[in-house]
Amino acid sequence: MEVRSDSQLVVNQMAGRWAVRAKHLKDYVAEAKDAASYFDTVTYAWIPRHRNAMADKITREILDQEV
């Protein structure tokens, strides 16, 4: 499985290259890593925002509908 994100911070933290220093995020990271453990292989890819415009647009539209 490949997880793609435009957040370089999240990608590097989930891949274990960078530490999670924000105490309020540590539980979320642990939960995400637990979910990832159900897959044989998980890779994390950073997609720069300018290359992710369509996904960003769709996400904003969906979030706007839920407000």
PQR file with spaces between the fields and no chain letter, atoms N, CA, C, O and H, PARSE charges and radii, in Angstrom:
ATOM       1  N    MET     1       0.842   -1.168    0.000 -0.4000 1.5000
ATOM       2  CA   MET     1       0.000    0.000    0.000 -0.0000 2.0000
ATOM       3  C    MET     1       0.890    1.235    0.000  0.5500 1.7000
ATOM       4  O    MET     1       1.906    1.280    0.694 -0.5500 1.4000
ATOM       5  N    GLU     2       0.506    2.223   -0.774 -0.4000 1.5000
ATOM       6  CA   GLU     2       1.230    3.492   -0.770 -0.0000 2.0000
ATOM       7  C    GLU     2       0.304    4.580   -0.251  0.5500 1.7000
ATOM       8  O    GLU     2      -0.811    4.753   -0.742 -0.5500 1.4000
ATOM       9  H    GLU     2      -0.320    2.187   -1.338  0.4000 1.0000
ATOM      10  N    VAL     3       0.781    5.306    0.747 -0.4000 1.5000
ATOM      11  CA   VAL     3       0.052    6.434    1.301 -0.0000 2.0000
ATOM      12  C    VAL     3       0.709    7.691    0.746  0.5500 1.7000
ATOM      13  O    VAL     3       1.920    7.876    0.865 -0.5500 1.4000
ATOM      14  H    VAL     3       1.687    5.164    1.146  0.4000 1.0000
ATOM      15  N    ARG     4      -0.092    8.541    0.147 -0.4000 1.5000
ATOM      16  CA   ARG     4       0.422    9.782   -0.433 -0.0000 2.0000
ATOM      17  C    ARG     4      -0.137   10.967    0.334  0.5500 1.7000
ATOM      18  O    ARG     4      -1.304   10.980    0.726 -0.5500 1.4000
ATOM      19  H    ARG     4      -1.075    8.391    0.050  0.4000 1.0000
ATOM      20  N    SER     5       0.706   11.953    0.539 -0.4000 1.5000
ATOM      21  CA   SER     5       0.280   13.145    1.262 -0.0000 2.0000
ATOM      22  C    SER     5       1.074   14.354    0.784  0.5500 1.7000
ATOM      23  O    SER     5       2.222   14.230    0.356 -0.5500 1.4000
ATOM      24  H    SER     5       1.654   11.943    0.220  0.4000 1.0000
ATOM      25  N    ASP     6       0.450   15.517    0.863 -0.4000 1.5000
ATOM      26  CA   ASP     6       1.186   16.735    0.539 -0.0000 2.0000
ATOM      27  C    ASP     6       1.845   17.311    1.793  0.5500 1.7000
ATOM      28  O    ASP     6       2.406   18.407    1.758 -0.5500 1.4000
ATOM      29  H    ASP     6      -0.482   15.618    1.211  0.4000 1.0000
ATOM      30  N    SER     7       1.774   16.572    2.896 -0.4000 1.5000
ATOM      31  CA   SER     7       2.442   16.995    4.120 -0.0000 2.0000
ATOM      32  C    SER     7       3.754   16.222    4.273  0.5500 1.7000
ATOM      33  O    SER     7       3.764   15.039    4.614 -0.5500 1.4000
ATOM      34  H    SER     7       1.319   15.682    2.925  0.4000 1.0000
ATOM      35  N    GLN     8       4.842   16.915    4.015 -0.4000 1.5000
ATOM      36  CA   GLN     8       6.152   16.284    4.142 -0.0000 2.0000
ATOM      37  C    GLN     8       6.407   15.863    5.593  0.5500 1.7000
ATOM      38  O    GLN     8       7.049   14.843    5.843 -0.5500 1.4000
ATOM      39  H    GLN     8       4.834   17.875    3.737  0.4000 1.0000
ATOM      40  N    LEU     9       5.910   16.639    6.530 -0.4000 1.5000
ATOM      41  CA   LEU     9       6.055   16.315    7.944 -0.0000 2.0000
ATOM      42  C    LEU     9       5.391   14.976    8.261  0.5500 1.7000
ATOM      43  O    LEU     9       6.009   14.102    8.868 -0.5500 1.4000
ATOM      44  H    LEU     9       5.389   17.468    6.327  0.4000 1.0000
ATOM      45  N    VAL    10       4.138   14.818    7.852 -0.4000 1.5000
ATOM      46  CA   VAL    10       3.406   13.582    8.131 -0.0000 2.0000
ATOM      47  C    VAL    10       4.077   12.388    7.468  0.5500 1.7000
ATOM      48  O    VAL    10       4.220   11.337    8.094 -0.5500 1.4000
ATOM      49  H    VAL    10       3.635   15.529    7.359  0.4000 1.0000
ATOM      50  N    VAL    11       4.484   12.528    6.231 -0.4000 1.5000
ATOM      51  CA   VAL    11       5.136   11.428    5.514 -0.0000 2.0000
ATOM      52  C    VAL    11       6.391   10.979    6.252  0.5500 1.7000
ATOM      53  O    VAL    11       6.593    9.783    6.461 -0.5500 1.4000
ATOM      54  H    VAL    11       4.368   13.381    5.723  0.4000 1.0000
ATOM      55  N    ASN    12       7.219   11.913    6.640 -0.4000 1.5000
ATOM      56  CA   ASN    12       8.467   11.551    7.309 -0.0000 2.0000
ATOM      57  C    ASN    12       8.242   11.020    8.727  0.5500 1.7000
ATOM      58  O    ASN    12       8.989   10.156    9.187 -0.5500 1.4000
ATOM      59  H    ASN    12       7.054   12.884    6.470  0.4000 1.0000
ATOM      60  N    GLN    13       7.238   11.521    9.410 -0.4000 1.5000
ATOM      61  CA   GLN    13       6.932   10.996   10.740 -0.0000 2.0000
ATOM      62  C    GLN    13       6.376    9.572   10.646  0.5500 1.7000
ATOM      63  O    GLN    13       6.782    8.700   11.414 -0.5500 1.4000
ATOM      64  H    GLN    13       6.631   12.222    9.037  0.4000 1.0000
ATOM      65  N    MET    14       5.476    9.337    9.737 -0.4000 1.5000
ATOM      66  CA   MET    14       4.897    8.007    9.601 -0.0000 2.0000
ATOM      67  C    MET    14       5.925    6.990    9.110  0.5500 1.7000
ATOM      68  O    MET    14       5.869    5.816    9.478 -0.5500 1.4000
ATOM      69  H    MET    14       5.147   10.046    9.113  0.4000 1.0000
ATOM      70  N    ALA    15       6.852    7.438    8.289 -0.4000 1.5000
ATOM      71  CA   ALA    15       7.904    6.545    7.796 -0.0000 2.0000
ATOM      72  C    ALA    15       8.976    6.299    8.854  0.5500 1.7000
ATOM      73  O    ALA    15       9.855    5.458    8.669 -0.5500 1.4000
ATOM      74  H    ALA    15       6.898    8.391    7.990  0.4000 1.0000
ATOM      75  N    GLY    16       8.902    7.028    9.951 -0.4000 1.5000
ATOM      76  CA   GLY    16       9.853    6.840   11.035 -0.0000 2.0000
ATOM      77  C    GLY    16      11.161    7.587   10.873  0.5500 1.7000
ATOM      78  O    GLY    16      12.101    7.373   11.638 -0.5500 1.4000
ATOM      79  H    GLY    16       8.187    7.712   10.101  0.4000 1.0000
ATOM      80  N    ARG    17      11.227    8.465    9.876 -0.4000 1.5000
ATOM      81  CA   ARG    17      12.458    9.237    9.660 -0.0000 2.0000
ATOM      82  C    ARG    17      12.554   10.442   10.586  0.5500 1.7000
ATOM      83  O    ARG    17      13.652   10.875   10.936 -0.5500 1.4000
ATOM      84  H    ARG    17      10.464    8.638    9.254  0.4000 1.0000
ATOM      85  N    TRP    18      11.404   10.983   10.984 -0.4000 1.5000
ATOM      86  CA   TRP    18      11.371   12.139   11.876 -0.0000 2.0000
ATOM      87  C    TRP    18      10.565   11.779   13.120  0.5500 1.7000
ATOM      88  O    TRP    18       9.603   11.015   13.046 -0.5500 1.4000
ATOM      89  H    TRP    18      10.513   10.631   10.700  0.4000 1.0000
ATOM      90  N    ALA    19      10.956   12.324   14.239 -0.4000 1.5000
ATOM      91  CA   ALA    19      10.243   12.089   15.499 -0.0000 2.0000
ATOM      92  C    ALA    19       8.954   12.894   15.539  0.5500 1.7000
ATOM      93  O    ALA    19       8.846   13.956   14.925 -0.5500 1.4000
ATOM      94  H    ALA    19      11.737   12.945   14.299  0.4000 1.0000
ATOM      95  N    VAL    20       7.986   12.373   16.267 -0.4000 1.5000
ATOM      96  CA   VAL    20       6.737   13.095   16.517 -0.0000 2.0000
ATOM      97  C    VAL    20       6.918   13.794   17.855  0.5500 1.7000
ATOM      98  O    VAL    20       6.896   13.152   18.905 -0.5500 1.4000
ATOM      99  H    VAL    20       8.073   11.510   16.765  0.4000 1.0000
ATOM     100  N    ARG    21       7.094   15.089   17.818 -0.4000 1.5000
ATOM     101  CA   ARG    21       7.357   15.832   19.046 -0.0000 2.0000
ATOM     102  C    ARG    21       6.101   16.420   19.673  0.5500 1.7000
ATOM     103  O    ARG    21       6.055   16.651   20.881 -0.5500 1.4000
ATOM     104  H    ARG    21       7.112   15.610   16.965  0.4000 1.0000
ATOM     105  N    ALA    22       5.089   16.660   18.859 -0.4000 1.5000
ATOM     106  CA   ALA    22       3.849   17.250   19.364 -0.0000 2.0000
ATOM     107  C    ALA    22       3.095   16.201   20.183  0.5500 1.7000
ATOM     108  O    ALA    22       2.592   15.218   19.639 -0.5500 1.4000
ATOM     109  H    ALA    22       5.126   16.472   17.878  0.4000 1.0000
ATOM     110  N    LYS    23       3.024   16.417   21.468 -0.4000 1.5000
ATOM     111  CA   LYS    23       2.405   15.441   22.369 -0.0000 2.0000
ATOM     112  C    LYS    23       0.961   15.134   21.990  0.5500 1.7000
ATOM     113  O    LYS    23       0.511   13.995   22.107 -0.5500 1.4000
ATOM     114  H    LYS    23       3.432   17.216   21.911  0.4000 1.0000
ATOM     115  N    HIS    24       0.236   16.158   21.534 -0.4000 1.5000
ATOM     116  CA   HIS    24      -1.174   15.952   21.208 -0.0000 2.0000
ATOM     117  C    HIS    24      -1.375   15.108   19.946  0.5500 1.7000
ATOM     118  O    HIS    24      -2.497   14.682   19.673 -0.5500 1.4000
ATOM     119  H    HIS    24       0.602   17.084   21.438  0.4000 1.0000
ATOM     120  N    LEU    25      -0.323   14.860   19.178 -0.4000 1.5000
ATOM     121  CA   LEU    25      -0.433   14.053   17.965 -0.0000 2.0000
ATOM     122  C    LEU    25       0.031   12.613   18.157  0.5500 1.7000
ATOM     123  O    LEU    25      -0.251   11.761   17.314 -0.5500 1.4000
ATOM     124  H    LEU    25       0.588   15.207   19.400  0.4000 1.0000
ATOM     125  N    LYS    26       0.724   12.331   19.232 -0.4000 1.5000
ATOM     126  CA   LYS    26       1.316   11.005   19.419 -0.0000 2.0000
ATOM     127  C    LYS    26       0.280    9.883   19.419  0.5500 1.7000
ATOM     128  O    LYS    26       0.544    8.811   18.874 -0.5500 1.4000
ATOM     129  H    LYS    26       0.953   13.023   19.916  0.4000 1.0000
ATOM     130  N    ASP    27      -0.875   10.100   20.010 -0.4000 1.5000
ATOM     131  CA   ASP    27      -1.920    9.066   19.994 -0.0000 2.0000
ATOM     132  C    ASP    27      -2.439    8.823   18.578  0.5500 1.7000
ATOM     133  O    ASP    27      -2.707    7.683   18.197 -0.5500 1.4000
ATOM     134  H    ASP    27      -1.089   10.970   20.454  0.4000 1.0000
ATOM     135  N    TYR    28      -2.579    9.895   17.801 -0.4000 1.5000
ATOM     136  CA   TYR    28      -3.042    9.740   16.416 -0.0000 2.0000
ATOM     137  C    TYR    28      -2.025    8.964   15.580  0.5500 1.7000
ATOM     138  O    TYR    28      -2.392    8.104   14.779 -0.5500 1.4000
ATOM     139  H    TYR    28      -2.361   10.821   18.110  0.4000 1.0000
ATOM     140  N    VAL    29      -0.760    9.275   15.774 -0.4000 1.5000
ATOM     141  CA   VAL    29       0.292    8.587   15.030 -0.0000 2.0000
ATOM     142  C    VAL    29       0.309    7.110   15.411  0.5500 1.7000
ATOM     143  O    VAL    29       0.436    6.247   14.541 -0.5500 1.4000
ATOM     144  H    VAL    29      -0.462    9.973   16.425  0.4000 1.0000
ATOM     145  N    ALA    30       0.182    6.815   16.691 -0.4000 1.5000
ATOM     146  CA   ALA    30       0.158    5.422   17.141 -0.0000 2.0000
ATOM     147  C    ALA    30      -1.026    4.678   16.526  0.5500 1.7000
ATOM     148  O    ALA    30      -0.889    3.527   16.112 -0.5500 1.4000
ATOM     149  H    ALA    30       0.079    7.516   17.397  0.4000 1.0000
ATOM     150  N    GLU    31      -2.178    5.326   16.466 -0.4000 1.5000
ATOM     151  CA   GLU    31      -3.365    4.711   15.869 -0.0000 2.0000
ATOM     152  C    GLU    31      -3.162    4.466   14.375  0.5500 1.7000
ATOM     153  O    GLU    31      -3.535    3.412   13.860 -0.5500 1.4000
ATOM     154  H    GLU    31      -2.290    6.261   16.802  0.4000 1.0000
ATOM     155  N    ALA    32      -2.575    5.428   13.687 -0.4000 1.5000
ATOM     156  CA   ALA    32      -2.321    5.282   12.246 -0.0000 2.0000
ATOM     157  C    ALA    32      -1.310    4.166   11.986  0.5500 1.7000
ATOM     158  O    ALA    32      -1.477    3.383   11.051 -0.5500 1.4000
ATOM     159  H    ALA    32      -2.272    6.284   14.105  0.4000 1.0000
ATOM     160  N    LYS    33      -0.276    4.094   12.801 -0.4000 1.5000
ATOM     161  CA   LYS    33       0.724    3.032   12.635 -0.0000 2.0000
ATOM     162  C    LYS    33       0.120    1.666   12.933  0.5500 1.7000
ATOM     163  O    LYS    33       0.472    0.678   12.288 -0.5500 1.4000
ATOM     164  H    LYS    33      -0.141    4.730   13.560  0.4000 1.0000
ATOM     165  N    ASP    34      -0.780    1.603   13.899 -0.4000 1.5000
ATOM     166  CA   ASP    34      -1.466    0.352   14.186 -0.0000 2.0000
ATOM     167  C    ASP    34      -2.300   -0.088   12.979  0.5500 1.7000
ATOM     168  O    ASP    34      -2.283   -1.259   12.601 -0.5500 1.4000
ATOM     169  H    ASP    34      -1.066    2.406   14.423  0.4000 1.0000
ATOM     170  N    ALA    35      -3.023    0.850   12.382 -0.4000 1.5000
ATOM     171  CA   ALA    35      -3.820    0.529   11.192 -0.0000 2.0000
ATOM     172  C    ALA    35      -2.926    0.082   10.038  0.5500 1.7000
ATOM     173  O    ALA    35      -3.284   -0.829    9.292 -0.5500 1.4000
ATOM     174  H    ALA    35      -3.038    1.801   12.689  0.4000 1.0000
ATOM     175  N    ALA    36      -1.777    0.713    9.891 -0.4000 1.5000
ATOM     176  CA   ALA    36      -0.850    0.358    8.811 -0.0000 2.0000
ATOM     177  C    ALA    36      -0.279   -1.039    9.001  0.5500 1.7000
ATOM     178  O    ALA    36       0.113   -1.686    8.030 -0.5500 1.4000
ATOM     179  H    ALA    36      -1.486    1.453   10.497  0.4000 1.0000
ATOM     180  N    SER    37      -0.228   -1.508   10.239 -0.4000 1.5000
ATOM     181  CA   SER    37       0.355   -2.821   10.505 -0.0000 2.0000
ATOM     182  C    SER    37      -0.472   -3.967    9.921  0.5500 1.7000
ATOM     183  O    SER    37       0.012   -5.096    9.840 -0.5500 1.4000
ATOM     184  H    SER    37      -0.547   -0.983   11.027  0.4000 1.0000
ATOM     185  N    TYR    38      -1.697   -3.694    9.520 -0.4000 1.5000
ATOM     186  CA   TYR    38      -2.539   -4.722    8.908 -0.0000 2.0000
ATOM     187  C    TYR    38      -2.157   -5.009    7.459  0.5500 1.7000
ATOM     188  O    TYR    38      -2.647   -5.973    6.872 -0.5500 1.4000
ATOM     189  H    TYR    38      -2.090   -2.777    9.585  0.4000 1.0000
ATOM     190  N    PHE    39      -1.301   -4.196    6.884 -0.4000 1.5000
ATOM     191  CA   PHE    39      -0.846   -4.378    5.514 -0.0000 2.0000
ATOM     192  C    PHE    39       0.558   -4.980    5.520  0.5500 1.7000
ATOM     193  O    PHE    39       1.351   -4.717    6.424 -0.5500 1.4000
ATOM     194  H    PHE    39      -0.903   -3.412    7.361  0.4000 1.0000
ATOM     195  N    ASP    40       0.855   -5.789    4.507 -0.4000 1.5000
ATOM     196  CA   ASP    40       2.186   -6.397    4.418 -0.0000 2.0000
ATOM     197  C    ASP    40       3.269   -5.339    4.285  0.5500 1.7000
ATOM     198  O    ASP    40       4.306   -5.409    4.945 -0.5500 1.4000
ATOM     199  H    ASP    40       0.210   -6.003    3.773  0.4000 1.0000
ATOM     200  N    THR    41       3.019   -4.363    3.428 -0.4000 1.5000
ATOM     201  CA   THR    41       3.990   -3.308    3.171 -0.0000 2.0000
ATOM     202  C    THR    41       3.254   -1.980    3.051  0.5500 1.7000
ATOM     203  O    THR    41       2.225   -1.884    2.383 -0.5500 1.4000
ATOM     204  H    THR    41       2.177   -4.306    2.892  0.4000 1.0000
ATOM     205  N    VAL    42       3.788   -0.972    3.699 -0.4000 1.5000
ATOM     206  CA   VAL    42       3.234    0.377    3.573 -0.0000 2.0000
ATOM     207  C    VAL    42       4.393    1.322    3.274  0.5500 1.7000
ATOM     208  O    VAL    42       5.395    1.340    3.988 -0.5500 1.4000
ATOM     209  H    VAL    42       4.624   -1.050    4.242  0.4000 1.0000
ATOM     210  N    THR    43       4.241    2.102    2.212 -0.4000 1.5000
ATOM     211  CA   THR    43       5.219    3.135    1.902 -0.0000 2.0000
ATOM     212  C    THR    43       4.498    4.483    1.953  0.5500 1.7000
ATOM     213  O    THR    43       3.287    4.576    1.753 -0.5500 1.4000
ATOM     214  H    THR    43       3.427    2.087    1.632  0.4000 1.0000
ATOM     215  N    TYR    44       5.279    5.509    2.225 -0.4000 1.5000
ATOM     216  CA   TYR    44       4.734    6.861    2.334 -0.0000 2.0000
ATOM     217  C    TYR    44       5.423    7.741    1.306  0.5500 1.7000
ATOM     218  O    TYR    44       6.650    7.768    1.213 -0.5500 1.4000
ATOM     219  H    TYR    44       6.263    5.434    2.387  0.4000 1.0000
ATOM     220  N    ALA    45       4.619    8.459    0.539 -0.4000 1.5000
ATOM     221  CA   ALA    45       5.165    9.310   -0.516 -0.0000 2.0000
ATOM     222  C    ALA    45       4.673   10.737   -0.338  0.5500 1.7000
ATOM     223  O    ALA    45       3.484   10.987   -0.139 -0.5500 1.4000
ATOM     224  H    ALA    45       3.622    8.437    0.614  0.4000 1.0000
ATOM     225  N    TRP    46       5.617   11.663   -0.414 -0.4000 1.5000
ATOM     226  CA   TRP    46       5.269   13.081   -0.351 -0.0000 2.0000
ATOM     227  C    TRP    46       4.985   13.575   -1.759  0.5500 1.7000
ATOM     228  O    TRP    46       5.801   13.405   -2.665 -0.5500 1.4000
ATOM     229  H    TRP    46       6.583   11.460   -0.576  0.4000 1.0000
ATOM     230  N    ILE    47       3.836   14.180   -1.931 -0.4000 1.5000
ATOM     231  CA   ILE    47       3.432   14.762   -3.206 -0.0000 2.0000
ATOM     232  C    ILE    47       3.338   16.267   -2.992  0.5500 1.7000
ATOM     233  O    ILE    47       2.471   16.729   -2.250 -0.5500 1.4000
ATOM     234  H    ILE    47       3.174   14.317   -1.194  0.4000 1.0000
ATOM     235  N    PRO    48       4.216   17.039   -3.627 -0.5600 1.5000
ATOM     236  CA   PRO    48       4.148   18.491   -3.446  0.2800 2.0000
ATOM     237  C    PRO    48       2.764   19.032   -3.816  0.5500 1.7000
ATOM     238  O    PRO    48       2.126   18.551   -4.753 -0.5500 1.4000
ATOM     239  N    ARG    49       2.324   20.019   -3.079 -0.4000 1.5000
ATOM     240  CA   ARG    49       0.968   20.542   -3.250 -0.0000 2.0000
ATOM     241  C    ARG    49       0.674   20.940   -4.702  0.5500 1.7000
ATOM     242  O    ARG    49      -0.433   20.708   -5.189 -0.5500 1.4000
ATOM     243  H    ARG    49       2.843   20.409   -2.318  0.4000 1.0000
ATOM     244  N    HIS    50       1.631   21.524   -5.384 -0.4000 1.5000
ATOM     245  CA   HIS    50       1.365   21.953   -6.769 -0.0000 2.0000
ATOM     246  C    HIS    50       1.121   20.759   -7.699  0.5500 1.7000
ATOM     247  O    HIS    50       0.533   20.926   -8.768 -0.5500 1.4000
ATOM     248  H    HIS    50       2.530   21.713   -4.989  0.4000 1.0000
ATOM     249  N    ARG    51       1.562   19.564   -7.309 -0.4000 1.5000
ATOM     250  CA   ARG    51       1.298   18.362   -8.104 -0.0000 2.0000
ATOM     251  C    ARG    51       0.058   17.630   -7.612  0.5500 1.7000
ATOM     252  O    ARG    51      -0.301   16.582   -8.148 -0.5500 1.4000
ATOM     253  H    ARG    51       2.039   19.429   -6.440  0.4000 1.0000
ATOM     254  N    ASN    52      -0.587   18.172   -6.607 -0.4000 1.5000
ATOM     255  CA   ASN    52      -1.707   17.499   -5.966 -0.0000 2.0000
ATOM     256  C    ASN    52      -2.969   18.359   -6.025  0.5500 1.7000
ATOM     257  O    ASN    52      -3.863   18.208   -5.192 -0.5500 1.4000
ATOM     258  H    ASN    52      -0.295   19.024   -6.172  0.4000 1.0000
ATOM     259  N    ALA    53      -3.042   19.240   -6.983 -0.4000 1.5000
ATOM     260  CA   ALA    53      -4.127   20.221   -7.037 -0.0000 2.0000
ATOM     261  C    ALA    53      -5.507   19.579   -7.146  0.5500 1.7000
ATOM     262  O    ALA    53      -6.444   20.036   -6.491 -0.5500 1.4000
ATOM     263  H    ALA    53      -2.316   19.363   -7.660  0.4000 1.0000
ATOM     264  N    MET    54      -5.653   18.542   -7.950 -0.4000 1.5000
ATOM     265  CA   MET    54      -6.969   17.921   -8.135 -0.0000 2.0000
ATOM     266  C    MET    54      -7.444   17.257   -6.837  0.5500 1.7000
ATOM     267  O    MET    54      -8.603   17.420   -6.456 -0.5500 1.4000
ATOM     268  H    MET    54      -4.891   18.171   -8.482  0.4000 1.0000
ATOM     269  N    ALA    55      -6.576   16.518   -6.162 -0.4000 1.5000
ATOM     270  CA   ALA    55      -6.960   15.879   -4.896 -0.0000 2.0000
ATOM     271  C    ALA    55      -7.298   16.938   -3.851  0.5500 1.7000
ATOM     272  O    ALA    55      -8.245   16.773   -3.081 -0.5500 1.4000
ATOM     273  H    ALA    55      -5.634   16.385   -6.472  0.4000 1.0000
ATOM     274  N    ASP    56      -6.542   18.007   -3.820 -0.4000 1.5000
ATOM     275  CA   ASP    56      -6.796   19.098   -2.877 -0.0000 2.0000
ATOM     276  C    ASP    56      -8.162   19.725   -3.142  0.5500 1.7000
ATOM     277  O    ASP    56      -8.903   20.021   -2.205 -0.5500 1.4000
ATOM     278  H    ASP    56      -5.773   18.142   -4.445  0.4000 1.0000
ATOM     279  N    LYS    57      -8.491   19.926   -4.402 -0.4000 1.5000
ATOM     280  CA   LYS    57      -9.781   20.516   -4.776 -0.0000 2.0000
ATOM     281  C    LYS    57     -10.934   19.601   -4.361  0.5500 1.7000
ATOM     282  O    LYS    57     -11.921   20.071   -3.794 -0.5500 1.4000
ATOM     283  H    LYS    57      -7.888   19.685   -5.163  0.4000 1.0000
ATOM     284  N    ILE    58     -10.819   18.316   -4.635 -0.4000 1.5000
ATOM     285  CA   ILE    58     -11.867   17.358   -4.281 -0.0000 2.0000
ATOM     286  C    ILE    58     -12.053   17.306   -2.771  0.5500 1.7000
ATOM     287  O    ILE    58     -13.182   17.288   -2.280 -0.5500 1.4000
ATOM     288  H    ILE    58     -10.017   17.934   -5.095  0.4000 1.0000
ATOM     289  N    THR    59     -10.955   17.282   -2.044 -0.4000 1.5000
ATOM     290  CA   THR    59     -11.031   17.236   -0.581 -0.0000 2.0000
ATOM     291  C    THR    59     -11.732   18.467   -0.035  0.5500 1.7000
ATOM     292  O    THR    59     -12.590   18.356    0.841 -0.5500 1.4000
ATOM     293  H    THR    59     -10.039   17.296   -2.443  0.4000 1.0000
ATOM     294  N    ARG    60     -11.375   19.642   -0.546 -0.4000 1.5000
ATOM     295  CA   ARG    60     -12.024   20.871   -0.078 -0.0000 2.0000
ATOM     296  C    ARG    60     -13.518   20.856   -0.372  0.5500 1.7000
ATOM     297  O    ARG    60     -14.316   21.299    0.453 -0.5500 1.4000
ATOM     298  H    ARG    60     -10.678   19.732   -1.258  0.4000 1.0000
ATOM     299  N    GLU    61     -13.907   20.345   -1.551 -0.4000 1.5000
ATOM     300  CA   GLU    61     -15.325   20.273   -1.902 -0.0000 2.0000
ATOM     301  C    GLU    61     -16.077   19.359   -0.938  0.5500 1.7000
ATOM     302  O    GLU    61     -17.173   19.693   -0.488 -0.5500 1.4000
ATOM     303  H    GLU    61     -13.259   19.985   -2.222  0.4000 1.0000
ATOM     304  N    ILE    62     -15.489   18.215   -0.626 -0.4000 1.5000
ATOM     305  CA   ILE    62     -16.131   17.261    0.286 -0.0000 2.0000
ATOM     306  C    ILE    62     -16.248   17.851    1.686  0.5500 1.7000
ATOM     307  O    ILE    62     -17.294   17.745    2.326 -0.5500 1.4000
ATOM     308  H    ILE    62     -14.599   17.944   -0.992  0.4000 1.0000
ATOM     309  N    LEU    63     -15.169   18.474    2.157 -0.4000 1.5000
ATOM     310  CA   LEU    63     -15.204   19.072    3.479 -0.0000 2.0000
ATOM     311  C    LEU    63     -16.211   20.206    3.562  0.5500 1.7000
ATOM     312  O    LEU    63     -16.859   20.379    4.594 -0.5500 1.4000
ATOM     313  H    LEU    63     -14.319   18.560    1.637  0.4000 1.0000
ATOM     314  N    ASP    64     -16.354   20.985    2.492 -0.4000 1.5000
ATOM     315  CA   ASP    64     -17.338   22.058    2.477 -0.0000 2.0000
ATOM     316  C    ASP    64     -18.768   21.526    2.570  0.5500 1.7000
ATOM     317  O    ASP    64     -19.631   22.175    3.161 -0.5500 1.4000
ATOM     318  H    ASP    64     -15.827   20.844    1.653  0.4000 1.0000
ATOM     319  N    GLN    65     -19.023   20.360    1.995 -0.4000 1.5000
ATOM     320  CA   GLN    65     -20.352   19.756    2.040 -0.0000 2.0000
ATOM     321  C    GLN    65     -20.733   19.300    3.437  0.5500 1.7000
ATOM     322  O    GLN    65     -21.912   19.289    3.789 -0.5500 1.4000
ATOM     323  H    GLN    65     -18.322   19.833    1.514  0.4000 1.0000
ATOM     324  N    GLU    66     -19.743   18.922    4.236 -0.4000 1.5000
ATOM     325  CA   GLU    66     -20.000   18.365    5.553 -0.0000 2.0000
ATOM     326  C    GLU    66     -20.157   19.422    6.639  0.5500 1.7000
ATOM     327  O    GLU    66     -20.451   19.086    7.786 -0.5500 1.4000
ATOM     328  H    GLU    66     -18.784   18.931    3.950  0.4000 1.0000
ATOM     329  N    VAL    67     -19.972   20.660    6.305 -0.4000 1.5000
ATOM     330  CA   VAL    67     -20.065   21.721    7.318 -0.0000 2.0000
ATOM     331  C    VAL    67     -21.497   22.027    7.649  0.5500 1.7000
ATOM     332  O    VAL    67     -21.766   22.893    8.481 -0.5500 1.4000
ATOM     333  H    VAL    67     -19.733   20.933    5.373  0.4000 1.0000
